[in-house]
Amino acid sequence: MGVAAGPIRVVVAKPGLDGHDRGAKVIARALRDAGMEVIYTGLHQTPEQIVDTAIQEDADAIGLSILSGAHNTLFARVIELLRERDAADIKVFGGGIIPEADIPPLKEQGVAEIFTPGATTASIVDWVRANVRQPADA
């Protein structure tokens, strides 16, 4: 995929059964305020719904927020579906209550970055700007 014109497009999603979305909404607003186009999917999304939305919206990245402890299963499924749908160029990053010990395996599976509690919105915005939709020769 070449470098697209226009703002970075990010799907922010709450996979699984989590009912708490304040953090996801804060991140969505921070990305939007930084000039990105944000598509917030709402609560209780399946990995299939999230990937479908990202492809339909021509997203550059998916930000997953999870508190339920199902991050290993749900993040892996999103990555798997992106690969199956020839959309592995969509970067996946996540945040929420994720134990430090689970971060390296998530990254090995293809999750580009994990933000844990205490990460600032500025650090997340900066990471997205620096790591999403980079030219192939950069």
C-alpha atoms as one frame of an Amber mdcrd trajectory, in Angstrom:
protein
   0.000   0.000   0.000   1.367   3.402  -0.908   1.203   6.430   1.301  -2.358
   7.681   1.303  -3.251  11.337   1.269  -5.301  12.904   4.010  -5.435  12.304
   7.723  -4.596   9.014   9.390  -7.756   6.933   9.843  -8.070   4.931  13.064
 -10.797   2.530  14.152 -11.084   2.511  17.951 -12.860  -0.600  19.182 -13.969
  -2.353  22.348 -13.799  -6.096  21.632 -15.608  -8.652  23.719 -17.828  -8.197
  26.707 -16.250  -5.132  28.323 -18.844  -2.615  29.412 -16.454   0.196  30.313
 -15.464   2.455  27.435 -14.281   5.690  29.039 -10.627   5.033  28.127 -11.490
   4.199  24.530 -13.524   7.393  24.233 -10.685   9.464  25.702  -8.226   7.984
  23.188 -10.680   8.457  20.307 -11.106  12.124  21.221  -7.338  12.658  21.611
  -6.664  11.156  18.176  -9.471  13.223  16.652  -8.226  16.409  18.310  -4.782
  15.630  16.844  -6.281  15.763  13.344  -6.914  12.081  12.712 -10.160  10.598
  11.459 -11.540   8.289  14.127 -14.247   5.688  13.775 -15.427   4.517  17.211
 -17.265   1.196  16.997 -18.866   1.184  20.436 -19.093  -1.612  22.978 -19.276
  -5.384  22.560 -17.678  -5.729  19.134 -16.554  -9.062  17.748 -13.173  -9.319
  16.040 -15.056  -9.894  12.781 -17.046  -6.674  13.198 -13.891  -4.726  14.019
 -11.994  -6.015  10.981 -15.002  -5.469   8.708 -15.257  -1.866   9.919 -11.532
  -1.233   9.454 -11.601  -2.546   5.886 -14.834  -0.743   4.961 -13.525   2.520
   6.409 -10.106   2.151   4.726  -8.462   2.479   8.138  -4.732   2.790   8.619
  -4.867   1.417  12.165  -7.054  -0.298  14.739  -6.840   0.680  18.389  -8.247
  -1.992  20.698  -9.201  -1.267  24.293  -9.754  -4.151  26.665 -10.241  -4.602
  30.378 -11.781  -8.081  30.560  -8.614 -10.162  30.430  -9.472 -11.672  27.033
  -6.761  -9.679  25.239  -4.707 -12.731  24.219  -7.660 -14.309  22.438  -9.319
 -11.201  20.996  -6.177  -9.383  19.814  -4.897 -12.588  18.174  -8.200 -13.072
  16.375  -8.168  -9.503  14.996  -4.604 -10.025  13.691  -5.584 -13.398  12.186
  -8.625 -11.934  10.411  -6.604  -9.033   9.003  -4.124 -11.520   7.534  -6.931
 -13.680   6.119  -8.538 -10.645   4.493  -5.232  -9.376   2.966  -5.359  -6.351
   5.254  -2.284  -6.998   7.393  -1.056  -3.503   6.483  -3.598  -2.125   8.989
  -1.572  -1.620  12.180  -3.076  -2.881  15.424  -2.312  -1.283  18.762  -4.019
  -1.762  22.063  -4.433  -0.669  25.608  -6.150  -1.375  28.843  -5.529  -3.774
  31.679  -2.877  -5.995  30.130  -0.255  -7.687  32.315   3.362  -6.870  31.438
   4.063 -10.595  30.900   1.442 -10.723  28.123   2.892  -7.831  26.106   5.846
  -9.628  24.416   3.664 -12.511  23.130   1.078 -10.018  21.824   3.808  -8.147
  19.959   5.156 -11.433  18.544   1.675 -12.126  17.163   1.648  -8.775  15.380
   0.262  -6.194  17.800   2.403  -3.130  17.072   2.181  -1.498  20.509   0.464
  -1.857  23.876  -0.368   1.072  26.144  -1.011   0.273  29.779  -2.703   2.418
  32.445  -0.819   5.643  32.950   0.091   6.116  29.287  -0.601   9.694  28.308
  -2.835  10.627  25.421   0.095  12.631  24.021   2.315   9.524  23.983  -0.374
   7.551  22.138  -0.926  10.334  19.589   2.838  10.631  19.077   3.185   6.873
  18.607   0.378   6.758  16.024   1.894   9.672  14.105   5.352   8.054  14.128
   4.317   4.474  13.368   1.168   4.425  11.251   1.155   4.848   7.485   4.873
   5.278   6.998   6.384   5.397   3.504   7.975   2.125   2.424  11.391   3.764
   2.072  11.326   5.592   5.412
